Amino acid sequence: MDDDSSKRRLGAARWWRGCAGRLAAGAVFCAATLTAQTFTLNPLTSAGAQQNGFHLYNFSAFAQYSTVDQSWINLVDTLSGSPGTPLPSYTSVSGFSASVGLHVGGAEGARSNFSLIYSPTFSYTTYGQSSTQLAHTLAFSWSRKLAPQWQLSVSASGVEGAFDQFLFSPTNAQNVASLVGTAQELAGQFLTGQSSNPSIAAGTGAAATVTPQVQLFYGDRILSAMTQVGLSYSHSPRMTFGITASGSRMQHLKTSSSLGSDYFFIPENTNVGFGGSFSYLLSERTSLMGSVQYGRGMSSIYNEQSGAALMGLGRKLTQNWFTDFAAGGGYILPIQSTASTSANGRGKQWEANGKIGYRSRTNTLVASADRSLSDLYGAGAAATLALSGGWNWRKPGRKWALQAGAEEDLLSGQAVAADLATHGFRANAGIYLNLSRRSSVVVQYSYDTFWGTFPSVSSATSSTTGQPVRFAQNSIRLNFGFGAGGGSGSPGSPGAPTAAP
């Protein structure tokens, strides 16, 4: 135990000495702001995405130190086929990141709006041996008013890279909490599912998914992408109809690492969906909503299709508080499975979701719960329960800003018996300090964990039987950078990009 502690202290000391030089060099160019790591899921939540023209939104240098649970290290050692060379229980990462983008369109009421952001990240990782990684994040949103009552919208988001590069991704609730707009505009999104504010419309579009279980199912290097197309018709100022089509993709990507990280359980998974919805304003503060949806999941081990219908209400509780809730039922029909399956969770299922939000001049809080007939991973789960929360704080005129979020994902009714990680949890928090109008420093902490049963694996070099496993990782990151936005305003508002994840 003393030897392990000494090794960790020695590793941490070496990391700080090594990253100090890299950060000093990076500080010549920048000092931190909103980076690709802090809005990985959907960069269009950035205030900078609404600045017309082509921009370099930010450039930053970062250093990160992580400790990993020893049981996970032991499992990876077994999978690597070289257990005689044990892996360290810590990882250090440093590198540079930038975000460039194009926005074309006007303010609220414009006929069309177009936003595109690309964020490359170059990192240098030390984990037993040194390696370099390049990650990519891309987000796209376009909307067009075809006629006074018709509007078309298209959005897409994707990430590609090593799992360590996405540890500080915001939760779904954090993405919503960071949207640029007033409390009234954000409440409108809750009541009707639509907003005339282009920033909110872009930020609630398709968002790629990164959860802790992704590392278990798809390995260390992944591709996650999602796209969505929607057409809405405003029958009257109070009644709106809409149809949507969506698709998502998760895929394992081969890595050249020789440290056993090129394991994976599911090579690829594709989901497609279609749906229709309506919303009717019963009053200025209350709305009635309904939807029907069809989904089809296709992976290398399990295919299924599902259908569901929901009804719900949206309510503006006060000037600052707003909420919505919907519930219904559906049916899951398995099509094909290449693994031993169970009837548990097949057939009839219930579905429900709800959100509550609060926005003031200094605080934004969003919490959500969603049980859906979905299987993001292609592992044959009957339903996914996702709990998410996000908080932003910043007082106008202050240089400080705070941000935090947490999310838990629970798979239920698995069809692949005893071969799933059923729980995944992650949390993060950050402190932002503006150094000048366009520069700031950010310190972030992240905790990621999943637990369940590792699938049975056999190869020429190693083998495992289905065994309980727990992954837990603590990470801290220091960011220095330069941003195109200003240094004033509240979290998620124009001129305050450092406060929005």
C-alpha positions as CSV (number, residue, x, y, z in Angstrom):
1,M,0.0,0.0,0.0
2,D,2.9,2.4,0.9
3,D,4.6,1.5,-2.4
4,D,1.4,2.3,-4.3
5,S,1.1,5.7,-2.5
6,S,4.7,6.5,-3.2
7,K,4.4,5.7,-6.9
8,R,1.3,7.9,-7.1
9,R,3.0,10.8,-5.4
10,L,6.0,10.4,-7.6
11,G,3.8,10.2,-10.7
12,A,1.9,13.3,-9.8
13,A,5.1,15.2,-9.1
14,R,6.6,14.2,-12.5
15,W,3.3,15.2,-14.2
16,W,3.2,18.7,-12.6
17,R,6.9,19.3,-13.6
18,G,6.2,18.1,-17.2
19,C,3.0,20.0,-17.7
20,A,4.4,23.2,-16.3
21,G,6.7,23.7,-19.3
22,R,3.9,22.8,-21.7
23,L,1.5,25.2,-20.1
24,A,4.0,28.0,-20.0
25,A,4.5,27.6,-23.7
26,G,0.8,27.6,-24.3
27,A,0.3,30.7,-22.2
28,V,2.3,32.7,-24.7
29,F,-0.6,32.3,-27.1
30,C,-3.6,32.0,-24.7
31,A,-4.9,32.0,-21.3
32,A,-8.3,29.5,-21.0
33,T,-11.8,30.0,-22.0
34,L,-14.5,27.7,-23.3
35,T,-12.6,24.9,-25.0
36,A,-13.6,21.9,-27.1
37,Q,-13.5,19.7,-23.9
38,T,-16.1,21.9,-22.2
39,F,-18.8,21.6,-24.9
40,T,-18.1,18.3,-26.5
41,L,-21.6,17.1,-26.8
42,N,-23.0,20.2,-28.6
43,P,-20.7,23.1,-29.3
44,L,-23.6,25.2,-30.6
45,T,-24.6,26.0,-27.0
46,S,-21.6,28.4,-27.1
47,A,-22.5,32.1,-27.2
48,G,-19.9,32.5,-29.8
49,A,-21.8,30.4,-32.3
50,Q,-24.2,33.3,-32.8
51,Q,-21.6,35.8,-34.0
52,N,-22.0,36.3,-37.8
53,G,-19.2,35.4,-40.0
54,F,-16.2,33.0,-39.7
55,H,-14.4,33.1,-36.4
56,L,-11.7,31.5,-34.3
57,Y,-13.8,31.2,-31.2
58,N,-11.1,30.1,-28.9
59,F,-7.6,28.6,-28.6
60,S,-6.4,27.0,-25.4
61,A,-3.7,24.9,-23.7
62,F,-4.6,22.4,-21.0
63,A,-3.1,19.8,-18.6
64,Q,-5.0,17.0,-16.9
65,Y,-4.2,14.4,-14.3
66,S,-6.4,11.3,-13.6
67,T,-6.3,8.4,-11.2
68,V,-8.0,5.1,-12.1
69,D,-9.5,2.3,-9.9
70,Q,-7.1,-0.5,-9.4
71,S,-9.6,-3.3,-10.3
72,W,-10.0,-1.7,-13.7
73,I,-6.2,-1.6,-14.1
74,N,-6.0,-5.3,-13.3
75,L,-8.7,-6.1,-15.9
76,V,-6.9,-4.1,-18.6
77,D,-3.6,-5.8,-17.7
78,T,-5.3,-9.2,-18.3
79,L,-6.8,-8.0,-21.7
80,S,-3.5,-6.6,-22.8
81,G,-1.9,-10.1,-22.9
82,S,1.1,-8.8,-21.0
83,P,0.2,-9.0,-17.3
84,G,3.9,-9.0,-16.4
85,T,4.1,-5.3,-17.2
86,P,1.5,-3.7,-14.9
87,L,-0.1,-0.4,-15.9
88,P,0.2,2.6,-13.7
89,S,-2.9,3.8,-11.7
90,Y,-2.7,7.3,-13.1
91,T,-2.8,9.0,-16.4
92,S,-1.5,12.5,-17.4
93,V,-2.7,14.4,-20.5
94,S,-1.7,17.8,-21.9
95,G,-2.3,19.5,-25.2
96,F,-4.0,22.2,-27.2
97,S,-7.5,22.8,-28.5
98,A,-9.2,25.3,-30.8
99,S,-12.7,26.0,-32.0
100,V,-13.5,27.6,-35.4
101,G,-16.9,28.2,-36.8
102,L,-19.2,30.0,-39.2
103,H,-22.5,31.6,-38.5
104,V,-24.8,33.1,-41.1
105,G,-28.2,34.5,-40.1
106,G,-29.9,37.3,-38.2
107,A,-31.4,37.7,-34.8
108,E,-34.8,36.5,-33.6
109,G,-37.3,36.4,-36.4
110,A,-34.7,35.9,-39.2
111,R,-35.8,33.7,-42.1
112,S,-32.8,31.4,-41.8
113,N,-29.9,30.6,-39.5
114,F,-26.8,28.5,-40.1
115,S,-24.1,27.5,-37.6
116,L,-21.1,25.2,-37.9
117,I,-18.4,24.7,-35.4
118,Y,-15.3,22.4,-35.6
119,S,-13.0,21.8,-32.7
120,P,-9.8,19.8,-33.0
121,T,-7.9,18.7,-29.9
122,F,-4.3,17.5,-29.9
123,S,-3.1,15.8,-26.7
124,Y,-0.1,14.1,-25.3
125,T,-0.9,11.2,-23.0
126,T,1.3,9.3,-20.5
127,Y,-0.1,5.9,-19.4
128,G,2.7,3.4,-19.0
129,Q,4.1,4.8,-22.2
130,S,3.7,8.1,-24.1
131,S,1.4,8.6,-27.0
132,T,-0.3,11.4,-29.0
133,Q,-4.0,11.6,-29.8
134,L,-6.1,13.8,-32.1
135,A,-9.8,14.2,-31.3
136,H,-12.4,16.0,-33.4
137,T,-15.8,17.6,-32.5
138,L,-18.2,18.9,-35.1
139,A,-21.6,20.5,-34.7
140,F,-24.0,21.8,-37.3
141,S,-27.4,23.5,-37.2
142,W,-29.6,25.0,-40.0
143,S,-33.1,26.3,-39.9
144,R,-35.2,27.9,-42.6
145,K,-38.7,29.4,-42.6
146,L,-40.2,28.0,-45.7
147,A,-43.4,29.9,-45.4
148,P,-45.1,32.0,-42.6
149,Q,-46.4,28.8,-41.0
150,W,-43.7,26.2,-42.0
151,Q,-40.2,25.8,-40.7
152,L,-37.5,23.3,-41.5
153,S,-34.6,22.5,-39.2
154,V,-31.5,20.2,-39.6
155,S,-28.9,19.6,-37.0
156,A,-26.0,17.2,-36.4
157,S,-23.2,16.6,-33.9
158,G,-20.3,14.2,-33.7
159,V,-17.2,13.4,-31.6
160,E,-14.3,11.1,-32.4
161,G,-11.3,10.4,-30.1
162,A,-10.1,8.6,-27.0
163,F,-12.4,8.4,-24.0
164,D,-10.0,10.5,-21.8
165,Q,-10.5,13.4,-24.1
166,F,-14.3,13.5,-23.4
167,L,-14.2,13.2,-19.6
168,F,-15.3,16.9,-19.2
169,S,-18.2,16.7,-21.6
170,P,-21.2,18.5,-20.1
171,T,-24.3,16.6,-19.1
172,N,-27.5,16.9,-21.1
173,A,-28.9,19.3,-18.4
174,Q,-25.7,21.4,-18.5
175,N,-26.2,21.8,-22.3
176,V,-29.7,23.2,-21.7
177,A,-28.5,25.4,-18.8
178,S,-25.9,27.0,-21.0
179,L,-28.3,28.1,-23.7
180,V,-28.2,31.8,-24.5
181,G,-31.5,33.5,-23.8
182,T,-33.8,34.9,-21.2
183,A,-35.9,33.0,-18.7
184,Q,-39.0,33.7,-20.8
185,E,-37.3,32.2,-24.0
186,L,-36.0,29.1,-22.2
187,A,-39.5,28.6,-20.6
188,G,-41.0,28.7,-24.1
189,Q,-38.8,25.7,-25.1
190,F,-40.2,23.8,-22.1
191,L,-43.8,24.7,-22.9
192,T,-43.9,23.9,-26.6
193,G,-40.6,22.2,-27.5
194,Q,-39.7,25.1,-29.8
195,S,-38.1,28.5,-29.5
196,S,-37.8,31.6,-31.8
197,N,-34.5,32.3,-30.2
198,P,-31.9,30.9,-32.7
199,S,-29.4,30.1,-29.9
200,I,-31.9,28.0,-28.0
201,A,-33.1,26.3,-31.2
202,A,-29.5,25.4,-32.2
203,G,-28.5,24.2,-28.7
204,T,-31.4,21.8,-28.4
205,G,-30.7,20.1,-31.7
206,A,-29.0,16.8,-32.2
207,A,-26.3,16.0,-29.7
208,A,-23.8,13.2,-29.7
209,T,-23.8,10.9,-26.7
210,V,-20.8,10.1,-24.5
211,T,-21.4,8.2,-21.3
212,P,-19.0,6.2,-19.0
213,Q,-20.3,2.9,-20.3
214,V,-19.1,3.7,-23.8
215,Q,-15.6,2.8,-22.7
216,L,-16.7,-0.7,-21.7
217,F,-18.8,-1.4,-24.8
218,Y,-16.8,0.3,-27.5
219,G,-13.3,0.5,-26.1
220,D,-11.0,3.4,-25.5
221,R,-11.3,5.1,-28.9
222,I,-14.9,5.8,-30.1
223,L,-17.0,7.6,-32.7
224,S,-20.4,9.0,-31.6
225,A,-22.6,11.0,-33.9
226,M,-26.3,12.0,-34.2
227,T,-28.4,13.9,-36.8
228,Q,-31.9,15.2,-36.8
229,V,-34.3,16.7,-39.3
230,G,-37.6,18.4,-38.3
231,L,-40.5,20.1,-40.0
232,S,-43.0,22.1,-38.0
233,Y,-46.3,23.7,-38.9
234,S,-47.9,26.5,-36.9
235,H,-51.6,26.1,-37.4
236,S,-52.2,29.1,-35.1
237,P,-50.2,31.0,-32.5
238,R,-51.3,28.4,-30.0
239,M,-51.3,25.2,-32.0
240,T,-48.1,23.6,-33.5
241,F,-47.5,20.3,-35.3
242,G,-44.2,18.7,-36.1
243,I,-42.5,15.6,-37.6
244,T,-38.9,14.5,-37.0
245,A,-36.5,11.9,-38.3
246,S,-33.2,11.1,-36.5
247,G,-30.3,8.8,-36.7
248,S,-27.3,8.0,-34.4
249,R,-24.2,6.0,-34.6
250,M,-21.7,4.6,-32.1
251,Q,-18.6,2.8,-33.3
252,H,-15.3,1.3,-32.0
253,L,-12.2,2.8,-33.6
254,K,-9.0,0.9,-33.8
255,T,-6.1,2.3,-31.7
256,S,-2.4,1.6,-32.1
257,S,-1.9,1.4,-28.4
258,S,-0.1,-1.7,-27.2
259,L,-1.4,-1.4,-23.6
260,G,-4.5,-3.5,-24.0
261,S,-6.9,-0.6,-24.6
262,D,-8.1,-1.9,-28.0
263,Y,-10.7,-4.2,-26.4
264,F,-14.4,-3.8,-27.2
265,F,-17.6,-5.7,-26.8
266,I,-19.8,-4.0,-29.6
267,P,-18.1,-3.0,-32.9
268,E,-20.9,-0.6,-34.0
269,N,-24.5,0.4,-33.4
270,T,-27.0,2.4,-35.5
271,N,-30.3,3.8,-34.4
272,V,-33.0,5.5,-36.6
273,G,-36.2,7.0,-35.5
274,F,-39.3,8.8,-36.8
275,G,-42.0,10.7,-34.9
276,G,-44.8,13.2,-34.8
277,S,-45.8,15.7,-32.2
278,F,-48.1,18.5,-31.3
279,S,-48.3,21.3,-28.7
280,Y,-51.3,23.4,-27.8
281,L,-51.1,26.5,-25.4
282,L,-54.0,26.2,-23.0
283,S,-52.9,29.5,-21.6
284,E,-49.9,31.8,-21.5
285,R,-48.5,29.6,-18.8
286,T,-49.7,26.1,-19.6
287,S,-49.3,23.8,-22.7
288,L,-50.6,20.4,-23.7
289,M,-48.2,18.2,-25.6
290,G,-48.3,14.8,-27.3
291,S,-46.1,12.6,-29.4
292,V,-45.8,9.3,-31.2
293,Q,-42.5,7.7,-32.2
294,Y,-41.0,4.7,-33.8
295,G,-37.4,3.5,-33.4
296,R,-35.1,0.8,-34.8
297,G,-31.8,-0.2,-33.3
298,M,-29.3,-2.3,-35.2
299,S,-26.0,-3.5,-33.7
300,S,-23.7,-6.5,-34.4
301,I,-25.4,-8.5,-31.5
302,Y,-28.9,-7.3,-31.2
303,N,-31.7,-5.7,-33.4
304,E,-35.0,-4.5,-32.2
305,Q,-37.8,-2.0,-33.1
306,S,-40.1,-0.1,-30.8
307,G,-43.0,2.3,-30.8
308,A,-44.4,4.6,-28.1
309,A,-47.0,7.3,-27.5
310,L,-46.9,10.0,-24.8
311,M,-49.0,12.9,-23.5
312,G,-47.9,15.7,-21.2
313,L,-48.1,19.2,-19.8
314,G,-45.7,22.1,-19.7
315,R,-46.1,24.8,-17.1
316,K,-44.5,28.1,-16.3
317,L,-44.7,28.0,-12.5
318,T,-43.4,31.6,-11.9
319,Q,-41.4,34.2,-13.8
320,N,-38.2,32.1,-13.2
321,W,-39.4,28.5,-12.8
322,F,-40.7,26.3,-15.5
323,T,-41.3,22.5,-16.0
324,D,-42.8,19.8,-18.2
325,F,-43.8,16.2,-17.8
326,A,-45.0,13.5,-20.2
327,A,-45.9,9.8,-19.8
328,G,-47.1,7.0,-22.0
329,G,-46.4,3.5,-23.1
330,G,-45.0,1.5,-26.0
331,Y,-43.9,-1.9,-27.3
332,I,-40.6,-3.5,-28.1
333,L,-40.2,-6.2,-30.7
334,P,-36.9,-8.0,-30.9
335,I,-35.9,-8.8,-34.5
336,Q,-32.6,-10.6,-34.3
337,S,-30.1,-11.6,-31.6
338,T,-26.7,-13.3,-31.8
339,A,-26.4,-13.8,-28.0
340,S,-28.3,-15.7,-25.4
341,T,-31.4,-13.6,-24.6
342,S,-34.1,-13.4,-21.9
343,A,-37.7,-12.4,-22.3
344,N,-37.3,-9.9,-19.5
345,G,-38.2,-6.4,-20.7
346,R,-39.6,-7.5,-24.0
347,G,-43.1,-6.5,-25.1
348,K,-45.1,-3.7,-23.3
349,Q,-43.1,-1.0,-21.6
350,W,-43.9,2.3,-19.9
351,E,-42.1,5.6,-20.9
352,A,-42.0,8.9,-19.1
353,N,-39.9,12.1,-19.0
354,G,-39.8,15.4,-17.1
355,K,-37.7,18.5,-16.7
356,I,-37.6,21.4,-14.4
357,G,-35.7,24.6,-14.9
358,Y,-34.9,27.9,-13.2
359,R,-33.2,31.0,-14.7
360,S,-32.3,34.4,-13.0
361,R,-29.7,37.0,-13.7
362,T,-27.1,35.0,-11.8
363,N,-28.3,31.3,-11.7
364,T,-29.5,28.7,-14.1
365,L,-30.6,25.3,-12.8
366,V,-31.9,22.4,-15.0
367,A,-32.8,18.9,-13.9
368,S,-34.3,16.1,-16.0
369,A,-35.4,12.5,-15.8
370,D,-36.1,10.3,-18.8
371,R,-37.1,6.7,-19.1
372,S,-37.2,5.8,-22.8
373,L,-37.6,2.7,-24.9
374,S,-34.1,3.1,-26.2
375,D,-30.9,1.2,-26.4
376,L,-28.1,3.6,-27.1
377,Y,-25.4,0.9,-27.0
378,G,-27.0,-1.9,-29.1
379,A,-26.7,-4.3,-26.2
380,G,-30.4,-5.3,-26.1
381,A,-31.6,-3.2,-23.2
382,A,-35.3,-2.7,-23.0
383,A,-35.2,0.8,-21.6
384,T,-32.7,3.5,-20.5
385,L,-33.2,5.7,-17.5
386,A,-31.2,8.9,-17.6
387,L,-31.1,11.4,-14.7
388,S,-29.3,14.7,-15.4
389,G,-28.7,18.0,-13.6
390,G,-26.8,21.1,-14.5
391,W,-26.0,24.5,-12.8
392,N,-24.4,27.7,-13.9
393,W,-23.7,30.7,-11.7
394,R,-22.3,34.1,-12.4
395,K,-23.0,37.5,-11.0
396,P,-23.0,40.4,-13.6
397,G,-19.8,42.4,-13.3
398,R,-17.9,39.6,-11.5
399,K,-14.9,37.9,-12.9
400,W,-15.8,34.6,-11.3
401,A,-18.2,31.9,-12.6
402,L,-19.1,28.4,-11.3
403,Q,-20.5,25.4,-13.1
404,A,-21.4,21.9,-12.1
405,G,-23.4,18.9,-13.4
406,A,-24.1,15.2,-12.8
407,E,-25.7,12.4,-14.8
408,E,-26.6,8.8,-14.2
409,D,-27.6,6.2,-16.8
410,L,-29.3,2.9,-15.9
411,L,-30.0,0.1,-18.4
412,S,-33.0,-2.2,-17.6
413,G,-34.4,-5.4,-19.1
414,Q,-31.2,-6.4,-20.8
415,A,-31.5,-9.1,-23.4
416,V,-27.9,-10.2,-23.2
417,A,-27.8,-12.0,-19.9
418,A,-25.2,-11.0,-17.3
419,D,-23.1,-9.3,-19.9
420,L,-23.8,-5.6,-19.4
421,A,-22.6,-2.7,-17.3
422,T,-26.0,-1.5,-16.0
423,H,-25.0,1.7,-14.3
424,G,-22.9,4.7,-15.3
425,F,-22.4,7.9,-13.4
426,R,-20.4,11.1,-14.0
427,A,-20.1,14.4,-12.4
428,N,-18.1,17.5,-13.0
429,A,-17.5,21.0,-11.6
430,G,-15.5,24.0,-12.8
431,I,-14.3,27.4,-11.6
432,Y,-13.9,30.1,-14.3
433,L,-11.9,33.3,-13.7
434,N,-11.7,36.0,-16.4
435,L,-8.2,37.4,-16.7
436,S,-9.3,40.0,-19.2
437,R,-12.1,40.7,-21.6
438,R,-11.1,37.8,-23.9
439,S,-9.1,35.5,-21.7
440,S,-9.6,33.5,-18.5
441,V,-8.3,30.5,-16.6
442,V,-10.5,27.4,-15.8
443,V,-10.0,24.6,-13.2
444,Q,-12.3,21.6,-13.6
445,Y,-12.8,18.4,-11.8
446,S,-14.5,15.2,-13.2
447,Y,-15.6,11.9,-11.7
448,D,-16.6,9.1,-14.0
449,T,-17.7,5.5,-13.0
450,F,-19.6,2.5,-14.3
451,W,-20.2,-0.9,-12.8
452,G,-21.7,-4.2,-13.9
453,T,-20.4,-7.4,-15.4
454,F,-17.7,-7.5,-18.1
455,P,-18.6,-9.7,-21.1
456,S,-16.8,-13.1,-21.6
457,V,-13.8,-12.5,-23.8
458,S,-11.4,-15.0,-25.3
459,S,-8.4,-14.4,-27.6
460,A,-5.0,-15.8,-28.4
461,T,-3.3,-13.9,-25.6
462,S,-6.0,-13.6,-22.9
463,S,-9.4,-14.5,-21.7
464,T,-12.0,-13.5,-19.2
465,T,-15.2,-14.9,-17.9
466,G,-18.2,-12.8,-17.1
467,Q,-17.0,-11.1,-14.0
468,P,-18.0,-8.1,-11.9
469,V,-16.0,-5.0,-12.7
470,R,-16.0,-1.4,-11.5
471,F,-14.4,1.5,-13.3
472,A,-13.8,4.8,-11.4
473,Q,-11.7,7.7,-12.5
474,N,-11.0,11.1,-10.9
475,S,-9.6,13.8,-13.0
476,I,-8.6,17.4,-12.6
477,R,-7.8,19.8,-15.5
478,L,-6.2,23.2,-15.8
479,N,-7.0,25.3,-18.8
480,F,-5.4,28.5,-20.2
481,G,-6.8,30.0,-23.4
482,F,-8.0,33.0,-25.4
483,G,-11.6,33.4,-26.6
484,A,-13.4,35.6,-29.1
485,G,-16.2,36.5,-26.6
486,G,-16.2,39.2,-24.0
487,G,-15.9,38.8,-20.3
488,S,-19.2,40.1,-18.9
489,G,-22.7,38.8,-18.6
490,S,-24.4,35.9,-17.0
491,P,-23.7,32.2,-17.6
492,G,-24.9,31.2,-21.0
493,S,-25.4,34.8,-22.1
494,P,-23.7,36.6,-25.0
495,G,-20.4,37.9,-23.9
496,A,-19.9,35.2,-21.3
497,P,-18.5,32.2,-23.1
498,T,-16.3,31.1,-20.2
499,A,-19.4,30.4,-18.1
500,A,-21.2,28.1,-20.5
501,P,-20.1,24.5,-20.8
